[in-house]
């Protein structure tokens, strides 16, 4: 039985289609416990329940099962209904958790890979990860903790089942402080210590089933004070002794509600009463059943213990009167797999609130008749559910039920009676008459009854009966060994007087004769002249694999007050529905796997209330192909769901769906359909069209138009996966439609097509495939012309883009060239920093002193290269090509500040040579080239920044030229002078970068100006501009 199955339903995560199950998204987590327990996922459904839907229970919403899948290498991803991203990385030989998946990942399935080590830190990069499944990685033996990171994960559910984990480092799960469920079942853990689960303070469910646990440290569960479910089952070395399950072990589990410890005993002679007494909030306990042993008085404090399941290692033979003495609060008791001999009827007196009793698989030692006799202690009790299953002796091929078997049953106000798997071949009217009128559900599946031995009309007096389950009535008498009769003792016959061999053989013969007659009557109408009377509130009948009941239900008309709404007649081998009739009350019917070859249009009544019809796995392809006017389903104008998959369908006429005006889901998968030529325009409520796994090679233009029209008014999905779509020139129109349609295509990664050579391949990206086909199918000359024009266009666009991208660099190079052309030679990096060591500025009266004494002493004797204007300046050139300490870039409004204060303080007082455009640029020259020359021949380019700095036409140009100069010469060029305050958000990005490098000087604000501050400002600016190299 499944312990924990993550099937993503709309009430849990999201539902899965058969395609998703094939691809590995159906996540079976473990299979150890006799109970199924499911994590309580957040409800992710988007259903609006503000208005009542009378047919909601029959509506099968495709959105719980279908979603768009996309490739997220190395995995396949999909979106859930609520737009969560689910990644399926199963069976891909991965050795670690991929780091390239979408960061918004919500569920990750790493099942069946080749991981050898699990480091919990590897999933921290996915902040939204809710569920992680790493199972069937047989090489994982160790969970490590190799980091001291303080990061935490929002992970809620972690499944590590079916690996080979034997060791877990202390603190390995400390990242997962929000973890609600940890599943470590089916591994090789032996010693469980407290350090393994450090940090799991939010844990609700912990599964350690089917390991090899021999020791559990006392303080292991101390931090898990929110734990509600603990599974320690099927650890065969973990006994119930006080050395294994110590009195202190569960001491801190105040909130624990479900405990599974079955399958752990070897030869124990007592229950772990001392350990269990601490679980004051325990509601459900699953345990082995010990021989000659009862639960002790310590359990009297467990007032919330409502459910007790005993089984697995069951050595209980006698249920004594004092068995329930100290657990009187039970309302559910399940006993399974025991070699039971006797139940003391007075044992039930100690559980006055017993609601559900289930006894099954008694190993042929305790008979159904004996169980009925021991119900004497439950007369007039609170029991509502009674399940007596698989309780027969091997040497009796069948059972009959009569009044003597219901003598105590009649005094119990049951609501559910389950007598499955008991070889019951006949149920007498006297037994049925004694059943309680309160009965709501009757289960008789896996027996040998027929309509001949159990007449459905005999139940008509059960006014409260809602559900009848008579599935799988097969005769296994061929497997019965006649030699087993020798095993029947006199005492056996006295216990079961109605099961004598001759009587049962005669009954089986009559049943088989009746069945053969029914089989031969498949072509004979079975409608009676009078309506059949059923229990007035019976709404559901499950009769799969039961041919006879199928003929009974489909061969009769029911009374007007009949409430029957749902019928399951699957796997019953109805090969012909030509003369059968579906009675009007039925809203949902399952007729799958009947191998039917013929269906008559009159099978469905006029104005039929049917909303859900499953015809999966039949042979109706011929009848469907000949239904040109849609007569078969014409009366089903209320139908929501139709499944006609696996019916050998090779053709569907255009008007086949004419009467299905309310259809929402249509499943036509797994057939032989080649051409899709159907009218869909009237299906305005459509949600899903599933044509996967057919032989579709074409969709007619009218059908494509209908689908496009529907896509404009309803959000439906179309599944064409695993069809041989044509990737040829003849199929280019279909491929064009697939690439451009607004219809939502399911699982595009699984779209397949055939090439011209009949080789099957994946479609891949639809637009890329369409482009490939278009290139392949047009003439070469057109290809050449289009290619040339496209290349030219791309080249022009690319050229324009590059020119715009590098516009300042191009301007810089242009102006350098112009400067060279008019005679300016910029300094070269390999010639040193500057051409001269010193430039002498002097009065004309001192010329002789300069030419004689300065030249003799500095140049001749000391090797200092001087620049002397009267000797070295070339006649006709302009002064701006000289070397400056600083080139000032300023707004025109600040000209007076520059000419007065800057010149006075820097040039006159401190000897800093400035290049000032309004003063030093020669009138009539090319300003852009002047700016480039000034930048290249100045030690610093100082920007005098004010709020109006960029108002000047050439300021931005000068800034960009200085930036390019810095890039080309690898020297510091720009320096900021914040003359007036400017907001940082209003400053260009380039200037902000200079500020961040701390290459700026700030002029003192007006209200703070003092002589000392002003003097300090000029000193700092002088230091920034003065050449130090």
N, C-alpha and C positions, 0 to 999 in steps of 0.2 A: 504494500500500500504506500502511496506517495506520502512522504513526510512533509515535504515543502515544495510545492510546485509553483513556479513563478510564471503563470500564464497571464499575460498582461491584458486583463479585461477592462471594460470601461468602468467597472466598480473598483478595480485595483489599479493596474498600470494602463495597459492597452491590450486589446485583443490581437490575435495572430491569425493570419490566413494559413492555408496549407502550404503556400509558397514559403512563408516565413518559418514554418516548422521544418520544411525541407532544408532551409538554409541555416538552421541551427539557432533560431531565436527563441524557440520553445525551450524553456530552461527547467529541466528536471533536476532538482537539487539533491535530494537523497531519498532513500526508500527503506527506512528502518523501523519507524514507529508504527504501532497499530492504529494510531490516530493520525488524521490529517490535520496539520495546523498551518494556517496561512498568515503571513505578516499583514497587518492592517495598513495597507497602503492608503495614501491620500487619494480621495476620489478625484480622478482627473477628467471625468466626463464633463462634457459641455452641454448636456441635455437640459433643455428648459422644461421644468416640471410644473410651471405655473398653470398650465391648462391640462386637464385630465384627458388621457388618451385611452379610450376603452379597449383598444387593440394593442396596447403597449407590450403586454406579455407575449404576444405572438410576433411582434415586429423584430426582425433580425437586422440590426443596424450594421451595415458594412464598415462603418467608420471605426468600429472596434477591431476590425481585422485588416484593413488595408491602409497603406501609407506610402508616401513617396520615398523611394530609396535612392541613395546617391553614393558615389564612390568617395571614400575618405581613406586613401591608401595608408596602411595595407589592409584595411577593413572595408566593410559595407555599412553605411549609416542610413538611418531613416528618421523621419519625424513622427512623433506620436500625435495623437489627437490634439493634445494641448501644446504642440510644437516643442516638446522636449526632444533632444537628440539622443537616439539609441545607436550604439555601435556594436556590430556583430563581428568580432575578431576570432571566432571559433575555427578550429581546424586549419590554421594557417602556419603552423610550425614556428610560431613566435617564441622567442626566448626571454622576452621582457615586455612590459607594458609599453605600447607605442607612445612616442612623445609628439606625434604629428597629427593627432586627432583634433577635431574642433574643440576649442577651449570651453564651449558651453555644454560639453558632454554631460548627459544625465544618467545613462545606463551603459555599462561596458561589460560585454560578454567575452571572456578569454578562455572559454571551455576548449578542451582537447588541443592543447598546444605543447610546446617542448620547454616550458619554463623549468628551471632547476632550483631557483631561489626566488622567494617573494620578499621584496623589501617594501614595506608599506609606504615609504616616502615617495616611491615611484608614481603614485597617483595624486600627489599633492598639487601637481600643476593644474589639475582639473577641478576648479573651485566649486562647480555646480554638480559634481558627481554624486549621485544618490545611491546607486546600486552597482556593485561590482561582483562579478561571478568569475571565479578562477577555479574551475573544477576539471577533473579528468586530466590533470597535468601530473602524470605519474612520477615524474622526475623531481618534483618539489618535495624535499625532505625537511626543509628548514625555513623558518620565518625569522628574518634577521632584524636587528635594530642597530644599524651602522652609523647612525647620525644622532646628533643632539639638537636637532632643529626644534624650534618652538612653534612651528607652523601647525595649524589644525585643519582637518578636513571636515566637510559637511556630510560625509558618507553616512547613510542610514542603514544600508543592508550590505553585508559582506558574506559571500558564499565561497568557502574554501573546501568543499566536500570532494571526496573521491580523489584525493591526491595521495601522497605517501609521507605526509608530515609527521615527523617523530619528535622534533624539538622546536620550541618557540622561545626566542630570546626574551628576557625580562624587559617589559616596557615596549614591546614591538608594536602594540596597538595604541600607544599613548597619543598618536596623531588623531585618533578617531574618537574624540570625546563626545561626539553626537551620535555615535553608532547605536542603533536600536536592535539590530539582529546580527548575530555572528553564528555562522554555520560551519563547524569543523567536523562534521560527521564523516564516517568512512575514511579514516586516516589511521595512523599508527602511533598515536600518542599513548604513552605509558604512565608518566608521572605528571600530574597537574599541580602546578604551584601558583601561589598568589601573584608572583611577579609577571606571569604570562599575561594577565588581564589588567595590568595597571592602567588607570586612566579611563576605563570603560564604565564610567559612573552613570551613563544614560542608557545602558544596555537593558533591553526588555526581554529578548529571546536569546538563549544560548543552547546550541545543539552540539553535543559531544558523543552522539550515538555511534555505535559500531567502530570503536577504537579498540585499544588493548590496555585500557586504563587499569592499573593495579594500585595506584596511590593518589589520593587527593589531599592536599594540604588543608589544614583546618581553616586557615584564613583566606582560602581561594576566593570565596564569594562575598567577602566582607564589604568590598567597595560597590558591589552590584545591588544596592538597596532598592533599585527600581525594577529588578528582574521579575518578570511575570511568568516566564516559561523556561524550564530547565529540562533538557533531555540527556540522561545518562544511560539510556537503554542499550542493550546488546553489547555490553562490555563484559565478556564472559568471565574475566578475572576479578570483577568488582562485585564482591558478595555483599550480603546484608549484615555482616558482622560489625561489631562496634569498632573494630580496628580499621575497617574500610569506610563505613558511613558512621563517623563519630558523632556523639551527641552535640558537639559544637559546630559541625560542618555547615548546617543550614541556619545557624543562629541569627544572622543578620538579614535573612531573606524575608523581611516582614511582608513584602508585597507579592511574593510568589503565589501564583494561582494554579499553574499546571506543572506537574512533576512526572517524568517518565523514568522508571528504574526497572522496567521489565527486561528479561533476558540476561540478568546479571548473576543469578544464583547458581550454585553448583550443588551444595548439600546443606544449605542453610535450614535451620529448624525454627527460626523466628523472624518476624518482620522487624525492620529498623525503627521500632517505636520511639526510642529515645531521640533519634535524629528528626523524625517526622513531627514530634510534638511541638517543635519550635515554629512550624509553618502555620501560624494561626490564621492566615488568610488563604490557605490552600483550598482550591475548589475542585481540582481534578487530579486523580492519582492513577497511574498505570503501573502495575506491579506484577511480578510472578505470583503464582498461587502455590503456597507451601503445603506440604502434607501434614495433616493433623495439627494445624496451627491457625490461630485467630489473631486479629489485631488487638493489641493490649489496651489497658485503661489509659495509657498516656495520650491516646488519640481522642479522648473525650473533649479535649480543648479545641479540636478542629471543627468548630461549629459551622464553618463555611464549606466543608468538604461535601460536595453534592454528587460527584461522579467518581466511581471506582471501576477500573478495568483490570481484570485479572486474566493473564494468558501467557503466551510465549513458552516459558518454562513452567508448565502447569502440572503439578503433582497432586492437586486437590482431588479427592475421591468422594468425600462426604461433606456436604454443606450442612453443618450442625446448627442447632437452634440458637447457640450463643455466638455464631459467626459475626453477626452485625451488632453485637451488644454494645460495643464502644464506638461505633460509627453510625449512630442512629439518624444522622441528618441527610443521608444519601437520598437523591431522587433519581439517580441513574446507576445501574449495576450491569456490567458486561462481563460475561464469563465465556472464554473461548479457548478451544484446544485442550480441554481437560479430559482425562479418562474418568469422567464422572460416573458414580454408581448410584448415589442417593442424595436427595435434597430433603431435609426435614421441613415439612410444611410450616412449622412454627417459627422457622428462621426468619420468615418475612414479617413476623409480628414486631420485630425490633426496628423496622424501617417503615414507619407509618406514612412517610411522605414519598414513598417510592413512586416515581412517575414512569420510568423506562426500565424494562428488564429485557436483557438480551442474553440468550444462551445458544452457543453454536459450536459445531465441530467437536462433538463429544466423543470422538474416536470409537464410535459404534458400541460404546458401553452403556450409553444412556439414551433411551428411545423417546421419540416424540410423544408416545402414549404415556410414558411415565411422567414426562414434563407436564402434560395436561392434568394428570392425577395429583401432582404436587402443587397445583395452583390453589388448592383448598385454603391455604393460608393467605391468599390474596383476594378472597371474596370480599366485595364491598369496600375494597381499598381504593387508594388514590391512583392506582396504576392506569396509565393512559396508552402506553406504547409497549407492546409485547412482541419480541422477535425470537422465534424458535427456529433456527436454521441448521441444516445439515445434521439432522439427528435421526439416523436410521441404522438398523443393524444390517450388516453386509449380506446376510443370507436371505433377506426379504426384498424381492424386486419391486414391490409397490406397497402403498398404504391407502387405506380408506378411512374417511372421517365420518363418524356418525354421532348420534345424540350423546352416547355415553362419554365421548371425548370432550364434549362441551358442557358437561354438567356443572363444572365450576366456572368455566369461561363465561357463562351466561350472566353471572353475578358480578362481572367486572366491567365497568363502564369504559371500555377501550375506545381509543380514537384511531389507533394504528395496530394492525395485526399482520406480522410477517412470518410466513411459513415456507420460505424459500428452501429449495434443495432438500426436500424430504421424500422424494419419490412418491408423492401423492398422486394417485391415479383416479380416485373418485371422491367427491365431496357430496355426501348425502344431503337431501333437503332437510332432514331432521337436524343435521349439524348447523346448516345455514340459518334455520329458524331460531336457533338459540344464540346467535351472535347479537351483540349489544347494538341497540338502535343508535348509539352514539358514534359508531364506527365511521371514520372519515377516510381511512386508507387501508386497502387490503392488498397484500403482496403475496403472490403464489408462484413467482417465477422459478424456472429450473425444476419443474415437476413433470408429471406425465398426464395432466388433465386434458380433456377435450370438451367441446360443447356438449357432447353426449354425456360425459361424466360430471360436468359442472355447468349447469345452465345459467347463463347470465341473467335471464329474466327472474330467476329465483331470488335475486338480490334486490328486487324492486321495492321491498318494504324498508330497506335501509335508507331512510330519508336524508341522512347526513353524509352518506358516502360520497366522497369527492374524487377519489383516485383508485383505479384498479390496475394492478401490475401482474400480468400473466405471461411475461416474456419467456421465450425459450422453453417450450414444452416439447422435449425430445424423449423418445423412448430409447433407453439404454439397455433394454433387456437382452440385446445381443451380446453385451459384455458380461452378462450374468452367467456365472458358472453353476450349472445344476448340481455339481458335486458339493456346493456350499450348503445344500439342504441338510446334509448330514451333520452340519454344525448346529443346527437348530435343536435345542433341548426342549424338554417338556416345559421347563420354566419359561423359555422364550415364548412358546405358544400360549402359555397362560397369560403372559404379559400382553401379547398382541394377537388375540384370538381372531381378529378380522384379517390377518395377514397370512393365513394358511396358503400354502403354495398352489393347490388346485384352484382356489377361488381367484387368486391374483392372476394366474395364467388365463383363466376364463375371461377376466376383466380386460387384461391386456389384449386378448384376441378380439374382443368386441370393439375396443378402442382402435385397434389397427384396422379392422374392417370398416369402421366408420370413417377413418382417415382416408382409406383407399377410395371409398365411395365419394368423398368430398373432392379428391384429386381428379376423379373421372368426370366430375360435374363442372369442370372449368368453363365449359361452353354452354351450360344450362342455366337459365335465369333462376335465381334463388329468392326472388321477391315473394313474400307471402301476401295473402289477401288482407291480413290484419296487421296493424302497426305493432312493433315490439315495444314492450314497456320496460324501461330501465329505471334505476334509482333516480328520483327527480332532480337531484343535485350533482349527479355524477358528471364531472367535466373532463376527466382525463382517463384514457385507457392506453396502457402500454402492452402491446401484444406482438412485438417483433419475434420472428422465428416461430410463429404460431399460425400456420396456414388456416386451420379450421376456424379460428376466431375471426380471421380476416374475411372469410366468406360469410360468416354470420353478420359482421358489421356492415359489409358492403352489399350484402344481399337482402337487406331489410330496410323498411321505412320505420322511423321511430315516432313515438307519440309526440303530440304537439308540445307537451310540457317538458320535453327532453332538454337537458342542459349540457349535453356532451359537446365539448369544444375542441378537444385535442386528442388525436389518435395516432399511435405509432404502430404501423403494420410493416415495418421494414424487414428484409431478409425472410420473407414468407413464401417466396416462389409463386406469386400470382403471375402466371404467364399470359393471361388474357383478361382484360378489363372490358371486353366488348359488351357483356350483358350485365355488368355490375353497376351499382348506383351509389353515389356519395350523398348521404343524407344531409339535408340543409343545415342542421345545427352546427355541424363541425366547422371550425375556423382554421384549425391547423392539422395537417396530416402528413405523415412521413411514409411514403411508399417506395423508398429507396431499396435497391438491391433485390428486386423481385423478378428480374429478368423477363419483364413483360414485353410482349411484341405487339400488342394491339390495344388501343384505347379508343373508345367510342365518344364522339362529341356529347352524347347524352349522359356521359358518366358524371358530368358536373351539372347540377340542377340550375334552372333559371334563377337569376338574382342570388346566386350562391354567396353566402357570407364568408367564404374561404379567404383567408388573408395570408396564409403561409403554406406553400406546397413544395414538397421535396420529392422529386422523381429521379434522383441520382441513381446511376448504375442500373439502367434498364436497356431494352432494345427497341426504343420507340422511333428510331431514325427514319424508317420508311413511312410511318404514319405522319410524322411531322413534315416530311418532304412533300407529301401529297395534300397537305392542308393549305390549299391556295388562298382561302378566304379567312383563315384564322378561326375556323369553327370550333376547334378543340377547346380553346380557352376563351371563347367569346362571352361566356356567362360569368367570367371571373373578374368583374369590374371593380371588386374590392381588394383584389390580391395585392399584397405588398412585396412578397418574396417568392421567387420561382427558381428552383434549381433543376435544370435538365442536363446536368453534366454526365459524362460517360453514358451516352445513349446511342452511340454509333451514328450521330447526326452528320450527314454529308451535305445537306441542303436545307435552308429555311426560306420559305416563300416570303415575298415582300410584305404581305399583310398578315403574317403569322401572329404578330402581337397585337392585332387590331383591337381586341376587347379588353386589354389590360391597361386601362386608363390610369390606374392608381399605382402601377408597378414602381417600386423603388430599387429593388435588387434583382438582377437577372444573372444567373450563373449558367454558362454554356461551355464550361471548360472541359478538357479531355474528350474531345470529339474529333470528327474528320472534316469539319466545315472548311471549305476552300474559298468561297466568295461570300463576303458580308454584304447582303442586299436586303436590308430590312428598313421598315419605316419606324422611326423613333420620335417623330415630331410631336406626337400626341402624349408622350410619356413625360409630362411636365414635372413629375415628382421624382424623377429618376435620380439615384445616387450612385449606383454601381452597375457597370456592364463588364462581366468577366468572360472573355473569349480566349483565355490562355490555353496553351497546349492543344491547339487545333492545327489545321493545315492551311491557314488563311494566307493567300497570296494577293488578295485584292479587296478593296472596299469601293463600292460603286459611288459615283459622284453624288447621286441623290442621297445616299446614306451619309456621306461626309457632310453634305449640306444640312441634313437633319441634326447631326451631332453638333455642328457648329451653332445651329440655331438654339439647341438645348443648352449649350455651354453659355450662351448669352443670358439665360434666365435661371439656370440652376447650376450649382457647383457639384457636378458628378464626376466619377472617375471611370476610366476605360483601361481594361487590362488586356493587352495583346502580347504578353510575354510568351516565349517559347512557341512562336509561330514562324514559319519560313517566309518572312516578308521579303519581297523582291528588291535586292540591291542591284538592279539592272536598269538599263535605259527604258525598258517598257514599264518599270515600276516607279519611274521618277516622280510621277504625279502623286502617288500614294506617299512617297517619302517626303515630298514637298509639303503635303498636308500634315503629316506627322510632325514635321519640324516647325510648322507655323500655326497650327491649330491652338485654340484656347482651351480645348478639352484637356483635362488633367490625365496624363498617362501614368499608370502605375508601374513602378520598378523598371525604369528605362534601362537600367544596367543589365536587365535580362531580356531585352528585345534582341531578337535574332533575325538574320536574313540570309538569303542565298545569292551567291554571285552568279555571273554568267556561266561559269563552269560547274554549277551546282554544289559548290563548296559552301558549307554553312559557316557563318562567322557572326560575331557580335556586332550589332549596329553601332555601338559606341555613342558618341555625341551626335545627335540627329542633325544638327546644323552642319557639322563637319562632314557627315556622311552625304548630306544633300549637296554640299559644295563639291565633294569628290565626284558624285554622279554627274553633276552639271558640267564639270570640267571634262569628264570622260565622254560625255554624249554629244557635245557640240563639235562643229567642224574645226580643223586645225587652223584654217585661215582666220576664223573668228577668234580662236584662242590667241593667235599671234597679235591681231589688232588689239584685242582687249588687254592682253598682257603689256603691250607697248604703252597704250594709253594709261593703264593702271600704274606702270612703272614711272612714267613721266609725272603723273599726278602725285604719286607718293614722293618722288624725288623733289618736286617743287615744294610740296607741303613740308617735307623733312628739312629742305634747305631754309625755308622761311622760319620754321621752328628753331633751327639751329642758329640762324642769324639773330632771331629775337633773344634766344637764350644767351648768346655770347656777344650781345650788342656793345656792351661797354668795353670788352676786350678788343673787339674789332675797331672801335673808335680810338682806343689807346694806340693800337698798332698803326692805324692810319695816320694819326697825328705825329707819332715818332718818325714815320717815313717822310711826312711833309717837313718836319723840323730838319731832318737830314738833308732834304732836297734844297732847302734855302740856306744851308751852310752850317747848321749847328751839328756838332759832333758830340754826342753824349759820352760820358765817361764809361769805360769798360771795367768790369769787375776785376780782370786780371792785371790791370794797370795800377792797382792800389786803390785807396779810398778816394783821393783827390789828386789832381794833376800837379798842384803846387803845394809846397810846405807852408808858404806864407804869401799873402797878397798885401803889398805895401800901399797904404793910402797916405798921401802927403799933399802938402801945399806946393804950388808950382815954384815958390821961392826956395824950396828945399830940394829941388831936383838934383843939383850937383852933389849934395850930401848923400842922397840915395844912390846915384850912379857910381860914385867913387867909394866912399867909405863903407856903405851898407853892402854893396856887391862884393868888395874886396874881403871884408871881414866875414860875411855870412855865406856867400856862394863859393868864393875861391878857397878860403881857409877852412870853413866848417861844413861845406857841402849842403847848405840849405838852399833849396830851389825857391827863388822869389818870383812873384808875379808883379811886374812894374808896368803900370798902364802905358807910360810914354814909350816904353820899349817893346812890350809884348802884345798890346791890343792891336788887332788887325784893323787898318783904316776901313771905314764903311760899315763895320758891324755894330750891333746895338748892345747896350749894356746888359740887357736882361739875360744874356747868355752866360753871365758871370756866375760864380758859386756863392750861394747864400747860406746863412745859418737857418733861416726860417722863411717859408712862403706863407703869408697870411691870407686865409680865405675868409671873407666876411660878407655880410649883407651891406648893401649900399647905404642903409640908414646909419651904419656904424663907422662910416668913413672918417668923420671928424675925430672919433675916439682913436682910430688907428693912426691918423696923420699927426695928431697932437700928443696924446699920452703914450701910445705904443712907441712911436719914433723917439720921443724924448727920453722915456725910461729905458728902452732897450738899445737903441742905436747910439744916442748921445751919451747917456750915463754909463751903460754897461757894454758898449762895443759890439752888440749883436747886429749883424748885417741882415736886414729884412728885405724881402721881395714883396712889394706892394703893387698890385696890378694897376691901380689908378695913377700910380707915380712912375713905375718902372717899365711898364709895357710900352713899346714904341707905337705911337699913333699910326693907324693905317695897316698894321700887321695883322696876321691871322690869329685871333684871340685863342682859339682852341689849341694852336701850336704853341703860343706863348705859355698857356697853362701847363702843357706837357713839359716844356723846357724848364719852367719854374719848378715843377715838382721834381724833375730829375736832377736839377742842379741845386736843390736845397736840402740841407741836412734834415730838416723837419718841415712838414706841412701842417701848420697850426690852424685849426678850425675855430673861429670865433663864434660860438653857438649862442643864438638867441631864438625866441619863438618865431621870428620872421626869417630865420636863417635860410630856409629853402625857397624864399620868395624871389631871390635873385636868379636870373636865367642861367648863369654859369656855375653856380655853387654846386649843384648835384653832379655836374660834369667834372668839376675839379675834385670832388670827393672820390668819384669812381676812378679817375685817373690815378689818384694817390693810392687807392687800394690795389690797382693793377701793378703800380710801381713796386709796392711792397711784396706782391706775389712774385714778380719777376726778379727782383734783386735780393730777396730774403733779408731785407733790413727793415728796421722800424721807421716808418715814414710819418704816420698820422699821430697827432697829439691834439686833444680837445682842450679848449679854453671855454668854460661855461660862463659867458659874460653875463647872461641873464638866466633865471631859473626856467627850465623846460620840463614838463611832465614826461615821465619815462614812457608812458603809453603813446605819446605823440612823437617820440623820437624814432627815427628809422632804425632798422635792425642792425645795420653796419655800425652806427654810432653807439648803440647799446653794447655791442660786442667790445668796442674800445673802452667803454666805461667799465665793463666787467674785468678787463685786463688792467684796470687802475692806471690808465694812461690819460689822465685828465687833471686840469687845475680849475678850481672854482673861484670866480671873482667874488669878493665879499659882498653880501647884500647891503643895500643902501643904509638900512637902519642899524647895521652892525659895523660900518666902516670906521676904522681908526687908522692913524698914520702907521702904526705897527703892522696891522693886517695888510694894508696896501703895500707896504715895503716887502712884506713876506711874499705876497702874491707875485710881485715883479721878480723877486729873487728865484722863486720856483719856476716861473716861466723862462727865466734866463738859463737856469740849469737844464731845463728840458730842451732848449734850442741850441745851446752851446755845443760845438763839436768836441767830443772827448776821445775819438779814435785816433 
